Amino acid sequence: MIRVLVVDDSAPVRRLVTLALEIDPDIQVVGRAVDGRDALAQVKALKPDVVTLDIEMPVVDGLQALARLRERYPRLPVIMFSTLTARGAAKTLEALTLGASDFVLKPTTTGSVAESVREVHDQLVPRIKGLVGVYRMFAPGSTHAGPQPAGLTSPAPAGTPAATPEVLLVGASTGGPDALTQLLPALPGDLAVPVVVVQHMPPVFTTMFAARLDRVCALQVHEAGEGDLLRPGHVYVAPGGRHLSLVACAEGARTALLDTPPENFCRPAVDVLFRSAAGVYGPGVLALVMTGMGHDGAAGSHAVALRSGRVLAQDQASSVVWGMPGAVVHAGLAAEVLALDELAPRLVELLAR
């Protein structure tokens, strides 16, 4: 049984989240806290497996509570409950830098309570199960044999060349904002290729995330628009709610934004970007799949491998959730599996060939 503490200053929201979670027979809401101070006391008393945490609260707000939780319980999964607004996005991104595991949006439906319950359930339950599985795996006393070793080399796809890459692709989801904030600033500003990123995020969030990255990177970071010409030394972040595809042009490649259905329940999806890039660049693709839940990126990595591109994956130990990179590794598509702090130096080495 997964034990959850729900933290929100709104009684209706606490009831809604409780209803949404307890639909699942494997989840039990063991406590409901009305502010951050109450949450800290209940975490100590109840020892939940995961906390859902509102951001805007009186007395001690969500960001203050998160910082204190991370000091005392560094691996406890904490999922922020956010609003789809500029203020909500800014606060959520700050929470992710403070160590929040992930975030979900408060219900946007204007219909029945049942619709809102279903919306919260569909967002929260998969994240809770994925995060708690990792939390228990690495908890003290776990009998887990250990994480995938850093530097493990999987069987490389047939035909993988030592070609000089022409583009760097990056796909990430849960844990990705923090991982990307470590990876991209470690790349030099004179990088000889463009970088294209899909991070699973809704609209507004990707705009602010790209702006935040631009402030800390030597590379120039933009949220991708329609028809952007890919240029070396620039990073293009897929906009929330739209797939990002690449198309060939006389100057090289341009972006194309698509409103086609979600893939792997995601839009933007990593698979869409990887497939399109494989068609444009062939063996010139260098792709990286980072921390994230699910298997988005596996099919796209297969397309990259078929065109003799190269795929790297983040290792299990440094991933918040090893779903996406793990799927690539288990499919035998990863030429290298590296820890987060090893990725930037290796990418620079490969791009300098």
Helices and strands as residue ranges (DSSP letters): E 2-7, H 11-21, E 27-33, H 36-46, E 50-54, H 62-72, E 78-82, H 86-97, E 102-105, H 113-137, E 167-172, H 176-183, G 184-186, E 195-199, H 205-216, E 220-223, E 234-237, E 243-249, E 252-258, H 270-281, G 282-284, E 285-289, H 298-306, E 310-314, H 323-330, E 336-338, H 340-351
